């Protein structure tokens, strides 16, 4: 009886996905797979567009990428970022190599952001935002942002909090990393960098849950969104895939619906009063936006959001 009671008192253990991250340093899969042990996923470095113009490609990436697929392991391809070079060129270089290796719908992608190249934090974060938004637009999936604590705490990751965080924090025990602003939660913890291979835990209950979250997202069904709209609609989309559609409702108020977390939310009145016509929407950054409409008295009203249209004020 006592042993049974003790078992009830034990805290529940979260299931996490064991993985590693590899680069040319680890060599081909036959040189690192034994050291890696039992894993369900791995992240593979593909490219690094360096400030001096060198276009580095991991010579073992193709072998790693192929071995992971053949052995039913989930895959994340990543590029090492240099904010002093063109964001567009960095993404183009990475995607060209990724296309050559083959990108499946359940594969993830990531940006390794840990070098400032001597730039100011606001310049580094603006560059990273451009890279991440380009990856979303061109690949239709949520890219992961890898960084370490002091780098994020210095302000180099401002505006990136809507993207999944892969945090390097080897000083914290596995699965319990510290989370720096602007994030509130983490998805991958790199908890050990002391040996011949870096070790990680992904905060997903199953391998399929991980691929569902980081792989290509299904296009939402927009055939019938409901609502009672009597004037033209407008829409915007943020890098994390959140969509807002707004229009003039039959009651005279501006109404909006929002696509987030894989579903469309109910239509809601968002204007402070009645409007004279269809609204206009503007989105930028990770979650910022404005909504404009002409009020009943003829003045133009501006509403702001900082959370991808969840609230307007």
N, C-alpha and C positions, 0 to 999 in steps of 0.2 A: 504493500500500500504506500509506504513512504517513497519508494523508488518511483512509483507511478505519479505521486504528487510532485516529485522533483522534476519529472519529465514535463509535466504541465507548466512548470514555472520557467522552463527554458525559453528564452526569446526566440521568435521565429527568425529563421535565416533567409535573407533575400537571395533568390537565385540570380546569379549573374553569369555572363558569358566570358569565358576565359580566352584571352587572345595575346598576341605579340605584335610588335611592329618591327619591320625589317627593312634594311637598306643594303647597299653594296657591301657594307662592313660584315654582314652575316654570311655573304656568299650565296651559293645555290641552295635550294631547299634540302638537298641531301646532306648539307653541312650544318643546318640549323634545326631541322625538324625533330631530331632526338632531344636536343637541348630544350626545345619549346615544350615538349611533352604533349599532353592531351589538350588541344585547343579547339574552339569552334569557329574562330575567325582570325584574320591577320590583316594588318595594314601594311601596304607596300609603297615605298618611296619610288616615284616614277621620274620626276624631272626637277631641275633647279636652273632657272635662268639667272645667271650671275651678273653682277654689276659690270664686270669687265667684258661682257658679251659672250662668255662661254655658255654653251647650251648643253648642260650636263644631263645625261640619261643614265639611270641605274642599269648597268649591264646585266644584272641578274633579275630585273623586274619581270621580264617575259616568262622566265622559268618559274618564279614565285607565283605569278598570276595564274599560270597554267596548272601548277601543282595544287593550288588551293581549290580551283574549280574541279579538278579530277578527284579530289578527296572530300568533296562536299563541305568545304569550309567557306564561310562568308568572307567577302573581300572588301577592303577599303583602299582605294588608290589615292595617294596624296602628292601634292607638290610642295616643295620647300620655297617659301616666299622671300623675295627681296624687294622691299618697298621702294627702293631707289630706281627700279626699272619699271617699264610700262606694265600696268595691271593687265591690259588687253593682250599684250604680247606674252605675258606669263601664262595666261589662261589658254591662249592659242597653242602655245608650245606643249602644255600639259595635255590638252584635249587631242592634239595630233598623235601623241604617243599612246594615249589611252584608246583612241580609235584603232590604232594598229594592233594593240593587245586584245581588244574586244571588250566592250562594256555591256553587261547584262542588266536587266531591269532590277535585279535584287542587289546589285553592287552599290557601294557607297563611295563617296569622294570626300577629301578633306584638304584643308590648307594648314600647313605647318608654319605658324607665325611666331617667330622667336628672335628675329634679327631686325633692328631698326635701321641699319645702314647709315646711322648717324642722323636720321631725320627726327623731327619733333613728334611727340605722341599723336597729335591731331593729324599729322601727315601720314603716319603709319596706319592709324585706324581708318582714315579715308581711303587709303589704298586697299586695305583688306576688305572694306565694305564693297568696293568696286569689284574685287575679285569674286567675292561670295555671291553678289547679285548676278554676275555674269555666269557663274556656275549654275545657279538656280535657273536662270533664263534658258540656258543652252542644254541643260541635262534634265530638268524637270524633277529634281530631287533636292533634299536638304543637305548641303555640305556641312561637314563637321569642322570646327575650329580648334586646332591644337595650339596650346600655349602653356606657359608656366606662371606661377603665382606672381613673382615680382614684376614680370613683364606686363601682365594685365593690371596689376596694382599701380603701375606707373602711368596708366592712361592709354596704353597702346591699343587697347581693345574696345574703346568707347564706341557705342553704336552697334556692337556685334552680339548683344545679349539675346537676340531672338534665335540665334543659331545654336545647334547642339555643341556643348562644351566637352572637349577632350583635354583634361587638365593633367599636367605633369606635377605630381606632388609626392615624391618618394619618401618624404619625411612623415607622411601619414600612413596609418595601416590600410591595407588593401580594402578597397570598397568604401572608404571613409575619408575622401579628400576634402580639403578646404576649398571653398568655392569663392573666387574673387568677383567683385563687381566688374562688368554689369550683369553677371549671371546670378541666378538664384538656385540653379540646380545643375548637375553634371550628368553626362551620359557615358563617358569613358574616363577611367582613372589609370594613368600610367604610374604604377606604384613601385616599380623596381627597375633601376637603371644601373645596378651595380655589377651585373654579370655580362656574359657574352651576348645576351639578347634582352631587349626591353620587354617588360611584362605589363599587361593591362587587364582591367576588368571592365566590361560593358554592362551598364545598368539596365539590362533587359531580362525578362523572365525566361525567354527562349530565343533560340537562334532565329526562328521565323519572325518573332516580334522585332528583333533587331533589323532584319532585312526589310520588314514592312515599314519601319520608321525611317530608315536611311536610304532605301532603294527608290526607284522611280515612283512618283506619286500618280495615282489615277486621276485623270481629268474629271472634275466634278460634273455631274449630270445637270446641265443648264436648260433642259428642254422645258421644264415647267417649274419656276421658282415661286409660284403663287403671287400673293400681293394683289392690291387694287390700285394700280398705277394708271394715271390718265394722261401723263405727259412723258416726253422722251426720258430714257434712263441714261445714267452715266456709271462708269465703273473704274476701279483702280485695283492694282495687285501689288502686294509687298513681297520682298525677297523670300520670306518664309512660306509663301504660297497662299496667305490670307487674301481674300477678295472681298471687296465691298461694292454692292450695286445699290444705287439710290435713284429715286424718281419722285415726282409729285403725286401724292396719293389723292384719291377721290374726295377725301375729307379736307383737302387744301393744305395739308401739312407735308413736308418732305419726309419720306419714308426710306428706310434702308434695310437691306439684309446682308448678312456676313457669312462667308464660307471660311471655316476654321476647324481644325482638328477633324477633317474628313467629312464635315456635314454642313448644310446650310441652316442658319439660325432663322428664327421667326422674324418677319417684318416688324419694324418699330418706327414710331414717329421720332424724328431726331431734331427737327427744327423747333425753335422756341415759340413760333407762332405760324400763322398761315403764310404761304408763299404764293407768288404770282406766276411762277413757271418752274421748269425743270431745274434742278441744282447742277453744280459742277463739282468735280472731285479732283484732288491733287494729292499724290503720295510721293514720299522720298525717304531716304535712309532706311533703317530697319523697321520702323513702326510709326513714323511721323506722317501727318496728313492734314489737309484742310478741306472743308466742304463750304461752298458758297451758294447762297440763294438770295433772291429778291423778296424782301418782306412785303406784307400786304400794303404798307404805306409807301413803298417804292425804294426804300433804302436797301443796300446790299449788306447782308450779314455773313460774317465769317465764323465758322466753327472749327475748333482744332481737336486733333486726336494725337495721343502719344502711345497708343496701344493697338494700332492697326484697326481702328474703327470700333473697338469694343465700347468705347464711350466717346461722346463729343461734347465739347463745352466752349 
